[in-house]
Amino acid sequence: MSISSRFAVGIHILALIEMNKDGVSSSEFLAESVNTNPVVIRKIMGMLKKSGLIEVHPGKAGAKLAKALSEITLLDVYKAVNVVQDKALFSIHRNSNPKCPVGRNIQNTIEPIFEASQIAMEKVLEQVTLEDVVKDIAKKENTIC
């Protein structure tokens, strides 16, 4: 099982809002790009709004970024869409057989490795901004943002 796609969709939404800043980024418009239902987009937009990453006003179509591109990291998006809880990226089975030496010790052996892996991943996400993502997309499309 992989990390929830809400993370990738959240990045997609934010990048598209920026690249469409002269247009109206409604949930229908965003859903068309993501190729999903607008209800899914509105749910994720609610999470992004609650985290202070976007501004959405009731009764008015569209959304805009609440912060500068350079101030939004991928870690911010990751946390905003509730991908996983702290120190819970990897699940460890809890019903091992205590009569078995592996069953008795596996949790304590692999848990610190899993925690270190999550910390390392989050450090990488903290180093990448939405500005980096948008610039890369623009470069690939040969457009200026």
LINFENKA-V801583 format. One line per field, one symbol per residue. psi: psi as a letter, one per 40 degrees, with the letter a starting at -180 (. if undefined). burial: # if it has 16 or more other C-alpha atoms within 10 Angstrom, else .. A space follows every 10 residues. Layout:
BEGIN
psi = ???
burial = ???
END
This chain:
BEGIN
psi = hiiieddddd ddddddddef eeahgidddd ddddfahddd dddddddddd efdihhhheh iiiiieiide ehiddddddd efdiihffdh ihiefiheeh ddddeddddd dddddddddd ddddddehid dddddddddd efih.
burial = .....##.## #########. ....###### #..#...#.. ##.######. ..####.... .#####..#. .######### #.#.....## .......... .......... #..##..#.. .#..##.### #####.#... .....
END
